[in-house]
C-alpha cells in the first residue's frame, strides 16, 4: 500500500469508495435512530456525504492523503489541525469495502498520527459512532491507542 498526498485527479475515486464504505454505516444509523428520524436528518445521505467529501478534499485547512494499491485508490484520510489546542483531528477516513480488513485503515491512521506529531500536535481526536456499523472504526482507533470518552446523544421524533 502506498500513501500519498491527495490531488484533484483522485476526487471521483475517493467519493465513490467513501459512499460504498459508508453505506452499511448509514444503514446501521437508520436502525439505531429509527427510520422516521433518520429520513428527516438524512433525506439523501449519499448527496450529503458526496458534498462533505468534496468539501474536505477542496477546502483550505484540511490535509488529505490517499491510500493506493496497484494504482487503485482504496482509501483516504482527511486531517485538520487545531493549533491553539495543540490538537490534531482525524476528521474523515474511509476504505473501499473490497479492500477492508487488510490493514489500510490502520496504515492511514499510523500515517496520520506521525504527520500530526511532526506538525507539532500533542493530542489527537477522532469522533465515530457507537452503533454496530461503526464497530470496525472503533476497533481501528482502539488498536492505535485511542481512549474512548463516552458521549450520549439522544433523538426523539416530534
C-alpha positions in Angstrom: 0.0 0.0 0.0 1.2 3.5 -0.8 0.0 6.6 1.0 0.4 9.9 -0.9 -1.0 13.4 -0.8 -4.4 13.8 -2.4 -4.7 15.6 -5.7 -7.8 16.5 -7.6 -7.5 13.7 -10.1 -8.5 11.3 -7.3 -11.7 13.1 -6.3 -14.2 10.8 -8.0 -12.4 7.7 -6.8 -12.4 9.0 -3.2 -16.1 9.9 -3.4 -17.1 6.5 -4.8 -15.1 4.5 -2.3 -16.5 6.6 0.6 -20.1 6.2 -0.4 -19.6 2.4 -0.7 -17.8 2.3 2.6 -20.4 4.3 4.4 -23.5 2.5 3.1 -23.6 -0.1 5.9 -22.8 2.7 8.4 -25.8 4.7 7.4 -28.0 1.5 7.4 -26.8 1.0 11.0 -27.5 4.6 11.9 -31.0 4.3 10.5 -31.6 1.2 12.6 -30.3 3.0 15.7 -32.2 6.3 15.2 -35.4 4.8 13.7 -36.4 5.4 10.1 -38.6 8.5 10.8 -35.8 10.5 12.4 -33.1 9.1 10.1 -35.1 10.2 7.0 -35.6 13.7 8.4 -32.0 14.1 9.4 -30.6 12.4 6.3 -33.1 12.7 3.4 -30.5 11.6 0.9 -27.3 10.7 2.8 -25.4 10.0 -0.4 -25.9 13.5 -1.6 -24.8 15.0 1.7 -21.8 12.7 2.1 -20.7 13.3 -1.5 -20.8 17.1 -0.7 -18.9 16.5 2.5 -16.1 14.6 0.9 -15.8 17.1 -2.0 -15.7 19.9 0.5 -13.0 18.3 2.6 -10.9 17.5 -0.4 -11.0 21.1 -1.7 -11.2 23.2 1.4 -8.3 25.0 2.8 -7.4 23.8 6.3 -7.8 20.1 5.6 -4.8 17.8 4.8 -5.8 14.8 2.8 -4.0 11.6 1.8 -5.0 8.7 -0.3 -4.0 5.0 0.0 -3.4 3.1 -3.2 -2.8 -0.5 -4.2 -1.8 -1.4 -7.7 -2.6 2.2 -8.9 -6.2 1.9 -7.5 -7.4 4.4 -4.9 -8.5 2.2 -2.0 -8.8 4.6 1.0 -8.4 8.2 2.2 -8.0 10.2 5.3 -8.6 13.9 6.0 -6.9 15.7 8.9 -7.4 19.0 10.5 -5.1 21.0 12.8 -6.3 22.8 15.9 -3.0 24.6 16.7 -4.4 26.7 19.6 -5.1 23.4 21.4 -2.1 21.6 20.0 -4.6 19.0 18.8 -4.9 17.2 15.5 -8.1 15.7 14.3 -8.8 12.7 12.1 -11.8 14.3 10.5 -12.8 11.7 7.9 -11.5 8.3 6.9 -12.8 5.6 4.6 -11.6 2.4 2.9 -13.2 0.8 -0.1 -15.2 -2.3 1.0 -13.3 -4.5 -1.4 -10.1 -3.7 0.5 -11.3 -3.6 4.1 -9.7 -5.9 6.7 -6.3 -5.6 5.1 -4.8 -3.0 7.4 -5.4 0.0 5.2 -7.4 2.0 7.8 -4.7 1.1 10.4 -2.0 2.3 7.9 -3.8 5.5 7.2 -4.2 6.0 11.0 -0.5 5.4 11.7 0.4 7.8 8.8 -1.9 10.4 10.3 -0.5 10.1 13.8 3.0 10.5 12.6 2.1 13.5 10.4 0.2 15.2 13.2 3.1 14.7 15.6 5.5 16.1 13.1 3.1 19.1 12.7 3.6 19.8 16.4 0.3 18.4 17.7 0.4 16.7 21.2 -3.1 15.2 21.2 -5.3 13.7 18.5 -9.1 13.3 18.5 -11.4 11.3 16.3 -15.2 11.0 16.5 -17.1 7.9 15.5 -20.5 6.3 16.2 -21.3 3.8 18.9 -23.7 1.8 16.6 -22.7 -1.6 15.1 -21.9 0.0 11.7 -19.1 1.9 13.3 -17.6 -1.1 15.1 -14.7 -1.5 12.6 -13.7 2.1 13.0 -13.8 1.8 16.8 -11.5 -1.3 16.6 -9.1 0.6 14.4 -8.9 3.6 16.8 -8.6 1.4 19.9 -5.9 -0.7 18.3 -4.0 2.6 17.6 -4.2 3.5 21.3 -7.1 5.9 21.3 -9.2 6.0 24.5 -13.0 6.2 24.5 -14.7 9.2 26.1 -18.4 8.3 26.3 -20.9 10.8 24.9 -24.6 10.3 25.0 -26.7 11.8 22.2 -30.4 11.3 22.1 -33.0 11.8 19.4 -36.8 12.0 19.6 -39.3 12.5 16.8 -41.7 15.3 17.5 
